[in-house]
Each structure stands twice: as structure tokens, then as C-alpha cells.
Amino acid sequence: MGLLVVSCALVGCRDGSSSNPFSDFEQAVGRNDVPAVVAMLRDGQDPDEFPVLVSAARSGRVETVAALLAGGANPNITVAGRSETPLHAAATRDDADAATVMSMLLQAGGDPCLRVGHDEPDYAKNVPMVYRGMSTVEIAQSVGVPDVLTVLAVGAEPCPSV
């Protein structure tokens, strides 16, 4: 196996440094450093500047998701080029934290009927084929996690068909 070295000349470092393509905020979310995330939000960090809520949801980071939502993060934010929301990301998990994260996102206004690629017609090249055009409900059904399906079923109305 080889070593992958990422150069900011190739990926464009956001903080102006020459070695790390991720902002301090993205790194704090990635480390699940909730006190740092809360401090940055308190100091004026825009919770939606980077789609960190998607990565926190995908990783099942319950406390970080809670901090981001409390800081005003948009529960329907998407990753550019993928059109994947935090609910889509959480629906792919097969563990106990997925249901907790999904419940928090739904309570914050997350839309389980948005489809992967809903805001970008040219999304197909960046999204795993199995999830293209699927809603959160459909993704959760394909993964089959009972706790997640229960969370999605509570008070849910059927998603409109495509």
C-alpha cells in the first residue's frame, strides 16, 4: 500500500495554510471535539459554512450533531456535488446512534422526503449508485435498521413518488 499525500495546491486549503485542506472547524467536527465546536459556534462560526453536519451525521456523532443543530445548522444542508443531506448520511448507518441522530435531525426540520440529487441534476457521478434518487426513507429501508425505520415511521407522511 502506498501513502496518499494531499497537497493544498491540488485541493485548495481553506485556511490559507500549506498542509491541511480542512478548516479548524471541520477538523474539530471530525475529531468529535464538542467543546471546540461549541466555542467556535459561540465565537461566530457559521455552522453551514462547510457541510459538517453531513459528516457528523454519517459518523454517528450524537453530541456534535446536537451542538451543530443548537448552533443553527441547517438540517437539510447538502454536500456540493453529491446532494446528500444529513438524513441521507445517517440513514446509511447500521448502529444505535443512527436512530438518535435521525430523530434529532427530524425534530430540527430535516426533510426525509428529499432525494439524493434533489438540488443538482448532474449529481450522478458523485453519489454511490445504490442511493441515487432515493429519499431518506428509501435508503433506510434498503439498509434495514429497525430503530431507524421506527424513527422515520413516527408521525411520518408518505413521501411523494417521483
Helices and strands as residue ranges (DSSP letters): H 8-11, H 24-30, H 34-42, H 52-58, H 62-70, H 86-91, H 96-107, G 124-126, G 129-131, H 136-143, H 146-153
